[in-house]
């Protein structure tokens, strides 16, 4: 059985999410893409709960792409790490770091 997980990504919800609270370490984080977490639930388990949703908007993404292509918008990247170092990237980000984003490189 899994135990002491730092970060859990919930893409299912329901009973699966409810069982997930038990495998997180104290102070861990459950990130759900399914639905908001009711107030106080995460705290009862000694962890943090985050509802995260991204709604793609083609028009906005095209505008951003155009701004990058025209050098009017420059993303600030603090560091690029291989996906195998994701935990290190998370810890680095949680501790605060230089301005910019930490990018995980999934494939070469």
C-alpha atoms as a printed R data frame, in Angstrom:
    type eleno elety resid chain resno       x      y       z
1   ATOM     1    CA   UNK     A     1   0.000  0.000   0.000
2   ATOM     2    CA   UNK     A     2   1.205  3.504  -0.809
3   ATOM     3    CA   UNK     A     3   2.077  5.816   2.072
4   ATOM     4    CA   UNK     A     4   3.724  9.167   2.739
5   ATOM     5    CA   UNK     A     5   3.109 10.566  -0.754
6   ATOM     6    CA   UNK     A     6   4.165 14.219  -1.153
7   ATOM     7    CA   UNK     A     7   1.880 15.183  -4.038
8   ATOM     8    CA   UNK     A     8  -1.103 13.339  -5.454
9   ATOM     9    CA   UNK     A     9  -2.821 14.295  -8.707
10  ATOM    10    CA   UNK     A    10  -6.519 13.371  -8.658
11  ATOM    11    CA   UNK     A    11  -8.051 13.009 -12.103
12  ATOM    12    CA   UNK     A    12 -10.975 10.776 -11.037
13  ATOM    13    CA   UNK     A    13 -12.636 12.279  -7.959
14  ATOM    14    CA   UNK     A    14 -15.418 10.683  -5.930
15  ATOM    15    CA   UNK     A    15 -14.480  7.685  -3.788
16  ATOM    16    CA   UNK     A    16 -11.005  7.573  -5.332
17  ATOM    17    CA   UNK     A    17 -10.300 11.090  -4.068
18  ATOM    18    CA   UNK     A    18 -11.678 10.226  -0.647
19  ATOM    19    CA   UNK     A    19  -9.318  7.243  -0.359
20  ATOM    20    CA   UNK     A    20  -6.423  9.378  -1.562
21  ATOM    21    CA   UNK     A    21  -6.286 11.529   1.571
22  ATOM    22    CA   UNK     A    22  -4.968  8.537   3.562
23  ATOM    23    CA   UNK     A    23  -1.834  8.006   1.442
24  ATOM    24    CA   UNK     A    24  -0.539 11.593   1.686
25  ATOM    25    CA   UNK     A    25   2.133 12.451   4.223
26  ATOM    26    CA   UNK     A    26   1.303 15.161   6.746
27  ATOM    27    CA   UNK     A    27   1.805 18.448   4.944
28  ATOM    28    CA   UNK     A    28   1.376 16.783   1.524
29  ATOM    29    CA   UNK     A    29  -0.760 18.160  -1.289
30  ATOM    30    CA   UNK     A    30  -3.707 16.696  -3.166
31  ATOM    31    CA   UNK     A    31  -4.224 18.459  -6.501
32  ATOM    32    CA   UNK     A    32  -7.563 17.691  -8.091
33  ATOM    33    CA   UNK     A    33  -8.648 18.409 -11.634
34  ATOM    34    CA   UNK     A    34 -12.187 17.140 -11.021
35  ATOM    35    CA   UNK     A    35 -14.026 19.477  -8.659
36  ATOM    36    CA   UNK     A    36 -13.382 21.918  -5.822
37  ATOM    37    CA   UNK     A    37 -12.503 20.426  -2.457
38  ATOM    38    CA   UNK     A    38 -15.045 21.271   0.245
39  ATOM    39    CA   UNK     A    39 -13.770 23.709   2.875
40  ATOM    40    CA   UNK     A    40 -11.935 22.080   5.760
41  ATOM    41    CA   UNK     A    41 -11.580 18.588   4.254
42  ATOM    42    CA   UNK     A    42  -7.865 18.809   3.461
43  ATOM    43    CA   UNK     A    43  -7.123 20.367   6.836
44  ATOM    44    CA   UNK     A    44  -8.855 17.455   8.607
45  ATOM    45    CA   UNK     A    45  -6.203 15.210   7.056
46  ATOM    46    CA   UNK     A    46  -3.283 17.517   7.822
47  ATOM    47    CA   UNK     A    47  -2.618 18.248   4.138
48  ATOM    48    CA   UNK     A    48  -3.357 20.901   1.534
49  ATOM    49    CA   UNK     A    49  -5.966 20.550  -1.170
50  ATOM    50    CA   UNK     A    50  -5.802 22.403  -4.473
51  ATOM    51    CA   UNK     A    51  -8.424 22.526  -7.220
52  ATOM    52    CA   UNK     A    52  -6.676 23.174 -10.504
53  ATOM    53    CA   UNK     A    53  -8.376 23.647 -13.830
54  ATOM    54    CA   UNK     A    54  -7.116 24.930 -17.127
55  ATOM    55    CA   UNK     A    55  -9.545 25.951 -19.801
56  ATOM    56    CA   UNK     A    56  -7.823 26.186 -23.125
57  ATOM    57    CA   UNK     A    57  -8.673 29.215 -25.202
58  ATOM    58    CA   UNK     A    58  -7.345 28.993 -28.744
59  ATOM    59    CA   UNK     A    59  -7.638 32.718 -29.398
60  ATOM    60    CA   UNK     A    60  -5.686 33.659 -26.286
61  ATOM    61    CA   UNK     A    61  -3.012 31.035 -26.985
62  ATOM    62    CA   UNK     A    62  -2.606 32.392 -30.529
63  ATOM    63    CA   UNK     A    63  -2.226 35.932 -29.154
64  ATOM    64    CA   UNK     A    64   0.444 34.767 -26.728
65  ATOM    65    CA   UNK     A    65   2.238 32.889 -29.508
66  ATOM    66    CA   UNK     A    66   2.233 36.001 -31.681
67  ATOM    67    CA   UNK     A    67   3.648 38.123 -28.847
68  ATOM    68    CA   UNK     A    68   6.439 35.582 -28.271
69  ATOM    69    CA   UNK     A    69   7.204 35.404 -32.011
70  ATOM    70    CA   UNK     A    70   7.419 39.224 -32.166
71  ATOM    71    CA   UNK     A    71   9.722 39.320 -29.099
72  ATOM    72    CA   UNK     A    72   7.129 41.399 -27.246
73  ATOM    73    CA   UNK     A    73   6.718 38.710 -24.620
74  ATOM    74    CA   UNK     A    74   9.622 36.751 -23.249
75  ATOM    75    CA   UNK     A    75   8.978 33.922 -20.844
76  ATOM    76    CA   UNK     A    76  11.335 33.963 -17.872
77  ATOM    77    CA   UNK     A    77  12.734 30.500 -17.252
78  ATOM    78    CA   UNK     A    78  14.708 30.044 -14.060
79  ATOM    79    CA   UNK     A    79  15.730 26.459 -14.712
80  ATOM    80    CA   UNK     A    80  15.056 23.465 -16.960
81  ATOM    81    CA   UNK     A    81  15.165 20.071 -15.260
82  ATOM    82    CA   UNK     A    82  14.545 16.559 -16.586
83  ATOM    83    CA   UNK     A    83  11.213 15.041 -15.573
84  ATOM    84    CA   UNK     A    84  13.096 12.563 -13.364
85  ATOM    85    CA   UNK     A    85  13.929 15.516 -11.083
86  ATOM    86    CA   UNK     A    86  10.292 16.633 -10.688
87  ATOM    87    CA   UNK     A    87  10.389 16.264  -6.920
88  ATOM    88    CA   UNK     A    88  13.436 18.510  -6.717
89  ATOM    89    CA   UNK     A    89  11.688 21.070  -8.943
90  ATOM    90    CA   UNK     A    90   8.601 21.006  -6.715
91  ATOM    91    CA   UNK     A    91  10.680 21.462  -3.560
92  ATOM    92    CA   UNK     A    92  12.678 24.240  -5.182
93  ATOM    93    CA   UNK     A    93   9.479 26.011  -6.200
94  ATOM    94    CA   UNK     A    94   7.861 25.557  -2.795
95  ATOM    95    CA   UNK     A    95  10.915 27.020  -1.061
96  ATOM    96    CA   UNK     A    96  10.934 30.099  -3.262
97  ATOM    97    CA   UNK     A    97  13.540 30.673  -5.929
98  ATOM    98    CA   UNK     A    98  14.831 33.224  -8.404
99  ATOM    99    CA   UNK     A    99  12.223 34.859 -10.648
100 ATOM   100    CA   UNK     A   100  11.019 32.687 -13.499
101 ATOM   101    CA   UNK     A   101   9.453 29.324 -14.019
102 ATOM   102    CA   UNK     A   102  10.962 25.930 -13.426
103 ATOM   103    CA   UNK     A   103  10.376 23.869 -16.557
104 ATOM   104    CA   UNK     A   104  10.238 20.076 -16.547
105 ATOM   105    CA   UNK     A   105  11.559 18.547 -19.743
106 ATOM   106    CA   UNK     A   106   9.397 15.493 -20.461
107 ATOM   107    CA   UNK     A   107  11.170 14.190 -23.557
108 ATOM   108    CA   UNK     A   108  14.477 14.921 -25.249
